[in-house]
Amino acid sequence: MVMNTECGRCVPSLYDSVVIRNGEWHCGYPLPVNGCMIILCDCGKAEFSVNSRKFAMTQGFMALISFDMVAVPISVSDDFKASCFSVGFKATQDIFFLVTSNRFWDFIYKSPVFRLPDNLLDTVVHWLAYTRWLSSNCTVAVKEKSLRNEVENFMIVMVEQIETRLGMLGENPAKNRAWTILNDFVGLIDRHYASHHDVAFYADKLNVTPNYLNIITKRNTGSTAKEQINIQIGLVMRMLLDTTDLSVKQIAERLHYEDSSYLCRVFRKHNSMSPIQYRNHLRNNKQL
């Protein structure tokens, strides 16, 4: 993960608490997640693609989307309404990784959209309402200090509740070793794609050889392990090109690529156009 605080045209402030309704999110375009976004569906229904996996959200469902995920609304019902709290990049780094655990993120990366337990739903509803009040009624200095404390306390509670829930459910039985390795590989890519682009790194983490990782990935997804890494890089690049004004060089730096031209070749291979052509294509379509 790369710590970069450069802002783009759609990046939210350090903290932002709002209500989202149908029409305020553009289906087919990534959500502008700079640090982290907490979303609670109040009514209606929405379908999201998060890192190429589809998730449905209805009343009582919560989504926790971090900056290294690509979340794209696919469809939103006419009566959709959601409470949305955004945390900026620096605050996410300072708070989330201070109070959260690996087990918590294992759950979030596998299930970024999930139903809240009944005993937690009311708490989250009231917390989001309170953050909206703070955002609307306090000075900037008081707002940022208060919301930082609120976010830290909220995450401490969420970690405890989710880990308790996982403990009650027990470990999910693996279908087989290859399935377990592939599932863990996808989770590792979600976490480390920005700083590690080599198959050997992931194979070492999974205690298998790079060749074996390639074999099971190809067999189960139709693409090699390296192609899976590049697919994730491409998804993140599309999100950054759409939601920020970062240059290709700055995006390459954020993704730990010393050679931006190589990153452009990877992008062109999967999108049939250069990053600049892709950005111009998106912006021209939005003006129509």
WOCORWO-V385181 format. One line per field, one symbol per residue. phi: phi as a letter, one per 30 degrees, with the letter a starting at -180 (. if undefined). Layout:
# WOCORWO-V385181
phi: ???
This chain:
# WOCORWO-V385181
phi: .cdbcdccdcdddebabbccbejdccdjcdddcdbabcbbddaibbbbcchiccbcbbejcbbbccdccccbdcabddcdbbdbbccddddeddcdddccbddddeddddbdcadddedceeddeddddddddddcbcdeddeddddddddddddddddddddddddddidddddadddddddddddddedcedcbccdedddddcibdedddddddddcbibdddddddddedddedddddcbceddddddddcicdcddddddddddcbiadeddddddddddddd
